[in-house]
């Protein structure tokens, strides 16, 4: 089972990912208290970020990944 975490600030894009994950019934953990240095060190400058089994996906890649799920 994949471990999926959604790094979110509650912004409109964050809410889009939450809704898509919920619609597809993909189980995830919502992370609201996170170290921004963890993301910026990976070249990610904005939320939301979807972390799938240790791989960080910024918004556009996260949408693509969600849409490819069953």
C-alpha positions as CSV (number, residue, x, y, z in Angstrom):
1,X,0.0,0.0,0.0
2,X,1.4,3.4,-1.0
3,X,1.9,6.0,1.7
4,X,0.3,9.2,0.4
5,X,0.7,12.6,2.1
6,X,-0.9,15.9,1.0
7,X,1.1,18.9,2.1
8,X,-1.5,21.6,2.2
9,X,-2.0,25.2,3.3
10,X,-5.8,25.2,2.5
11,X,-5.3,27.3,-0.7
12,X,-7.6,26.8,-3.7
13,X,-5.2,24.4,-5.4
14,X,-4.8,22.4,-2.2
15,X,-8.6,22.1,-2.0
16,X,-8.7,20.8,-5.6
17,X,-6.2,18.0,-4.8
18,X,-8.2,17.1,-1.6
19,X,-11.4,16.9,-3.6
20,X,-9.8,14.8,-6.4
21,X,-8.3,12.4,-3.8
22,X,-11.6,12.1,-2.0
23,X,-13.5,11.6,-5.3
24,X,-11.1,8.8,-6.3
25,X,-11.3,7.3,-2.8
26,X,-7.5,7.5,-2.4
27,X,-6.5,7.3,1.2
28,X,-4.1,10.1,2.3
29,X,-2.8,11.9,5.3
30,X,-3.2,15.7,5.3
31,X,0.0,17.5,6.5
32,X,-0.6,21.1,7.5
33,X,2.4,21.6,9.8
34,X,5.5,21.0,7.7
35,X,9.0,22.4,7.3
36,X,9.1,24.5,4.1
37,X,12.9,23.9,3.9
38,X,12.1,20.2,3.2
39,X,10.2,21.2,0.1
40,X,12.4,24.1,-1.1
41,X,15.5,21.8,-0.9
42,X,13.8,19.7,-3.5
43,X,13.1,22.7,-5.7
44,X,9.4,22.9,-4.8
45,X,8.4,26.5,-4.1
46,X,4.7,26.3,-3.4
47,X,1.9,24.1,-2.0
48,X,0.2,21.8,-2.5
49,X,2.6,18.9,-2.7
50,X,1.6,15.3,-2.9
51,X,4.1,12.9,-1.5
52,X,3.7,9.3,-2.8
53,X,6.0,6.7,-1.4
54,X,8.7,9.3,-0.8
55,X,8.3,11.0,-4.2
56,X,7.3,14.7,-4.0
57,X,4.8,15.8,-6.7
58,X,4.1,19.5,-7.2
59,X,0.5,20.5,-8.1
60,X,0.5,19.7,-11.9
61,X,2.3,16.3,-11.4
62,X,0.0,15.5,-8.5
63,X,-3.1,16.1,-10.6
64,X,-1.7,13.9,-13.4
65,X,-0.9,11.1,-10.9
66,X,-4.4,11.3,-9.3
67,X,-6.0,11.2,-12.7
68,X,-4.1,8.0,-13.6
69,X,-5.3,6.1,-10.5
70,X,-8.1,3.5,-11.0
